[in-house]
Amino acid sequence: VEIFLRHSPHSATLEVRDDGRGFDVRRAEERRPGMGLFSMRERVGLVNGSLVVESAPGRGTRVVATVPLTELVKAERE
């Protein structure tokens, strides 16, 4: 597993990659069990961020969450 955290004056990005078994992203999003991908997208969306999930059976997985810092600072001031 590799974890990267990057930031700029306007956003923060968390990227998690692995070389594991992978999965079918479309099918996982259709099932929406428990606190899976749907919940991750929902939480990132609450701060106007984006979530990208790339995976395939037999290959690793890459998840990238990016959130705008300007929105977070603005919300803290209100």
Summary of the structure (lengths in Angstrom):
residues: 78
radius of gyration: 14.1
end to end distance: 37.7
largest distance: 46.4
contacts: 189
relative contact order: 0.25
helix: 32%
strand: 36%
